[in-house]
Amino acid sequence: MHNFSNITSPCVRFSFWHDAAMVGPPKSLHDLHRVEAQVRVTCRSCRASELWELDALITEVRNNGGNTDWAAARWAVKCPQRCAAPRVTLLAVPFGKQRARRQAHRNTLINLALQILRDAAQRSSDEAVGTVEVRLALHVLRPFVGEQRLLTEFWKTAIIEPRHPWTSCLVPYRAIKQRLIDRGAQAGEANRP
């Protein structure tokens, strides 16, 4: 079992590997492949910071004439802002690719659910749109919206009978979409305001 008591700062330099015995920084950039890491390149002079995919960083280091040794790699990486007096540091972000995949999966779910709600909202002034697809889309969005009232409003408007032109779901749809954008969701082109 790992002892994490020595991890007190968010700037800890890659202190452990999941299910591995290595403690401390890696020997080379290639060692980070096992933990699907990304690397944050930061310039202490101008405070510019950039997140690099590991393979792109290895290519950059080699193109600049450096080697992939962890201690030496920072000398071959340029400042993200190309400042005059760079002091570059590298910070490994373990499981960065997994996080990126989870984020992409989350954005896809949100955008598909919003597409279903958008299509239903466009039809809602002419017909009841309280379908299984709409319920599923509302259920998918629940953890991301964080405000049940918005979802309930959409559902109530979707099942109102008789239908009138003023009983559209467009207003609740816009409220849900805006809430997601306010909470940092990456809305697709069709779902943007």
KOLZABA-849443 format. One record per residue (C-alpha): residue number from 0; residue in one letter; x, y, z. Coordinates in steps of 0.1 Angstrom, whole numbers, m for minus. Layout:
N
+-----+--------+-------+-------+-------+
! num ! residu !     u !     v !     w !
+-----+--------+-------+-------+-------+
! NUM !      A !     X !     Y !     Z !
...
+-----+--------+-------+-------+-------+
This chain:
193
+-----+--------+-------+-------+-------+
! num ! residu !     u !     v !     w !
+-----+--------+-------+-------+-------+
!   0 !      M !     0 !     0 !     0 !
!   1 !      H !    13 !    34 !   m10 !
!   2 !      N !    19 !    61 !    17 !
!   3 !      F !     5 !    94 !     3 !
!   4 !      S !    12 !   115 !    34 !
!   5 !      N !    41 !   132 !    17 !
!   6 !      I !    19 !   146 !   m11 !
!   7 !      T !     9 !   180 !     2 !
!   8 !      S !    12 !   202 !   m29 !
!   9 !      P !    m7 !   202 !   m62 !
!  10 !      C !    27 !   208 !   m79 !
!  11 !      V !    41 !   174 !   m68 !
!  12 !      R !    63 !   161 !   m96 !
!  13 !      F !    49 !   127 !  m106 !
!  14 !      S !    53 !   110 !   m73 !
!  15 !      F !    39 !    76 !   m79 !
!  16 !      W !    26 !    52 !  m106 !
!  17 !      H !    m7 !    33 !  m103 !
!  18 !      D !     0 !    m4 !   m96 !
!  19 !      A !    37 !     0 !  m100 !
!  20 !      A !    66 !     2 !   m76 !
!  21 !      M !    83 !    33 !   m89 !
!  22 !      V !    84 !    63 !   m67 !
!  23 !      G !    98 !    96 !   m78 !
!  24 !      P !   103 !   111 !  m112 !
!  25 !      P !   106 !    89 !  m142 !
!  26 !      K !   140 !    82 !  m158 !
!  27 !      S !   129 !    92 !  m193 !
!  28 !      L !    99 !   105 !  m211 !
!  29 !      H !    93 !    70 !  m225 !
!  30 !      D !    86 !    57 !  m190 !
!  31 !      L !    54 !    78 !  m190 !
!  32 !      H !    38 !    57 !  m217 !
!  33 !      R !    29 !    30 !  m191 !
!  34 !      V !     6 !    55 !  m173 !
!  35 !      E !    m7 !    72 !  m204 !
!  36 !      A !     7 !   105 !  m191 !
!  37 !      Q !     6 !   140 !  m206 !
!  38 !      V !    32 !   166 !  m196 !
!  39 !      R !    25 !   201 !  m185 !
!  40 !      V !    53 !   225 !  m198 !
!  41 !      T !    55 !   256 !  m177 !
!  42 !      C !    78 !   286 !  m180 !
!  43 !      R !    86 !   301 !  m146 !
!  44 !      S !    98 !   333 !  m162 !
!  45 !      C !    66 !   343 !  m180 !
!  46 !      R !    42 !   318 !  m162 !
!  47 !      A !    30 !   304 !  m195 !
!  48 !      S !    18 !   269 !  m193 !
!  49 !      E !     8 !   243 !  m219 !
!  50 !      L !    m3 !   206 !  m218 !
!  51 !      W !    15 !   184 !  m242 !
!  52 !      E !     6 !   149 !  m255 !
!  53 !      L !    36 !   126 !  m246 !
!  54 !      D !    45 !   116 !  m282 !
!  55 !      A !    43 !   152 !  m294 !
!  56 !      L !    67 !   163 !  m266 !
!  57 !      I !    92 !   135 !  m274 !
!  58 !      T !    92 !   146 !  m310 !
!  59 !      E !    97 !   183 !  m300 !
!  60 !      V !   126 !   173 !  m277 !
!  61 !      R !   143 !   153 !  m304 !
!  62 !      N !   137 !   181 !  m331 !
!  63 !      N !   153 !   206 !  m308 !
!  64 !      G !   184 !   183 !  m304 !
!  65 !      G !   177 !   171 !  m269 !
!  66 !      N !   174 !   137 !  m254 !
!  67 !      T !   144 !   121 !  m237 !
!  68 !      D !   161 !   118 !  m203 !
!  69 !      W !   136 !   133 !  m178 !
!  70 !      A !   162 !   156 !  m162 !
!  71 !      A !   176 !   168 !  m195 !
!  72 !      A !   143 !   171 !  m216 !
!  73 !      R !   133 !   204 !  m201 !
!  74 !      W !   164 !   221 !  m217 !
!  75 !      A !   152 !   211 !  m252 !
!  76 !      V !   116 !   224 !  m247 !
!  77 !      K !   108 !   260 !  m256 !
!  78 !      C !    87 !   283 !  m236 !
!  79 !      P !    50 !   281 !  m246 !
!  80 !      Q !    51 !   319 !  m252 !
!  81 !      R !    86 !   319 !  m266 !
!  82 !      C !    98 !   344 !  m240 !
!  83 !      A !   134 !   357 !  m240 !
!  84 !      A !   146 !   341 !  m208 !
!  85 !      P !   128 !   308 !  m205 !
!  86 !      R !   130 !   287 !  m173 !
!  87 !      V !   110 !   256 !  m183 !
!  88 !      T !    98 !   229 !  m159 !
!  89 !      L !    80 !   197 !  m168 !
!  90 !      L !    52 !   182 !  m147 !
!  91 !      A !    39 !   147 !  m156 !
!  92 !      V !     2 !   143 !  m155 !
!  93 !      P !    m4 !   106 !  m150 !
!  94 !      F !   m35 !    91 !  m168 !
!  95 !      G !   m39 !   123 !  m188 !
!  96 !      K !   m51 !   103 !  m219 !
!  97 !      Q !   m77 !    85 !  m198 !
!  98 !      R !   m90 !   119 !  m185 !
!  99 !      A !   m91 !   132 !  m221 !
! 100 !      R !  m110 !   102 !  m232 !
! 101 !      R !  m135 !   105 !  m203 !
! 102 !      Q !  m139 !   142 !  m212 !
! 103 !      A !  m146 !   134 !  m248 !
! 104 !      H !  m171 !   107 !  m238 !
! 105 !      R !  m188 !   131 !  m215 !
! 106 !      N !  m190 !   158 !  m242 !
! 107 !      T !  m204 !   133 !  m267 !
! 108 !      L !  m231 !   122 !  m242 !
! 109 !      I !  m241 !   158 !  m235 !
! 110 !      N !  m242 !   168 !  m271 !
! 111 !      L !  m263 !   138 !  m282 !
! 112 !      A !  m288 !   144 !  m253 !
! 113 !      L !  m290 !   181 !  m263 !
! 114 !      Q !  m296 !   171 !  m299 !
! 115 !      I !  m326 !   149 !  m288 !
! 116 !      L !  m340 !   177 !  m267 !
! 117 !      R !  m334 !   203 !  m294 !
! 118 !      D !  m353 !   182 !  m320 !
! 119 !      A !  m381 !   176 !  m295 !
! 120 !      A !  m383 !   213 !  m287 !
! 121 !      Q !  m386 !   222 !  m323 !
! 122 !      R !  m416 !   198 !  m327 !
! 123 !      S !  m431 !   206 !  m293 !
! 124 !      S !  m455 !   234 !  m304 !
! 125 !      D !  m473 !   209 !  m327 !
! 126 !      E !  m472 !   176 !  m309 !
! 127 !      A !  m465 !   161 !  m275 !
! 128 !      V !  m429 !   151 !  m272 !
! 129 !      G !  m429 !   132 !  m239 !
! 130 !      T !  m412 !   102 !  m255 !
! 131 !      V !  m388 !    76 !  m241 !
! 132 !      E !  m360 !    92 !  m260 !
! 133 !      V !  m366 !   126 !  m243 !
! 134 !      R !  m368 !   109 !  m209 !
! 135 !      L !  m335 !    92 !  m216 !
! 136 !      A !  m319 !   124 !  m227 !
! 137 !      L !  m331 !   142 !  m196 !
! 138 !      H !  m318 !   113 !  m174 !
! 139 !      V !  m284 !   115 !  m191 !
! 140 !      L !  m282 !   152 !  m185 !
! 141 !      R !  m292 !   151 !  m148 !
! 142 !      P !  m256 !   148 !  m134 !
! 143 !      F !  m243 !   175 !  m157 !
! 144 !      V !  m271 !   200 !  m152 !
! 145 !      G !  m271 !   198 !  m115 !
! 146 !      E !  m305 !   215 !  m112 !
! 147 !      Q !  m334 !   191 !  m113 !
! 148 !      R !  m359 !   219 !  m117 !
! 149 !      L !  m348 !   227 !  m153 !
! 150 !      L !  m352 !   191 !  m164 !
! 151 !      T !  m386 !   188 !  m147 !
! 152 !      E !  m398 !   220 !  m165 !
! 153 !      F !  m388 !   205 !  m198 !
! 154 !      W !  m406 !   172 !  m191 !
! 155 !      K !  m438 !   190 !  m179 !
! 156 !      T !  m439 !   211 !  m210 !
! 157 !      A !  m432 !   181 !  m232 !
! 158 !      I !  m463 !   162 !  m219 !
! 159 !      I !  m488 !   190 !  m217 !
! 160 !      E !  m521 !   183 !  m235 !
! 161 !      P !  m537 !   199 !  m254 !
! 162 !      R !  m509 !   214 !  m274 !
! 163 !      H !  m508 !   251 !  m282 !
! 164 !      P !  m482 !   272 !  m301 !
! 165 !      W !  m472 !   288 !  m268 !
! 166 !      T !  m466 !   255 !  m250 !
! 167 !      S !  m433 !   249 !  m267 !
! 168 !      C !  m403 !   233 !  m250 !
! 169 !      L !  m379 !   259 !  m265 !
! 170 !      V !  m376 !   280 !  m233 !
! 171 !      P !  m368 !   250 !  m210 !
! 172 !      Y !  m344 !   237 !  m237 !
! 173 !      R !  m325 !   270 !  m238 !
! 174 !      A !  m323 !   271 !  m200 !
! 175 !      I !  m308 !   236 !  m199 !
! 176 !      K !  m283 !   244 !  m226 !
! 177 !      Q !  m272 !   276 !  m209 !
! 178 !      R !  m268 !   258 !  m176 !
! 179 !      L !  m246 !   232 !  m192 !
! 180 !      I !  m225 !   259 !  m209 !
! 181 !      D !  m222 !   278 !  m177 !
! 182 !      R !  m209 !   246 !  m160 !
! 183 !      G !  m182 !   242 !  m186 !
! 184 !      A !  m198 !   217 !  m210 !
! 185 !      Q !  m184 !   218 !  m245 !
! 186 !      A !  m215 !   223 !  m266 !
! 187 !      G !  m212 !   212 !  m302 !
! 188 !      E !  m217 !   237 !  m330 !
! 189 !      A !  m254 !   229 !  m334 !
! 190 !      N !  m261 !   232 !  m297 !
! 191 !      R !  m244 !   266 !  m292 !
! 192 !      P !  m265 !   297 !  m285 !
+-----+--------+-------+-------+-------+
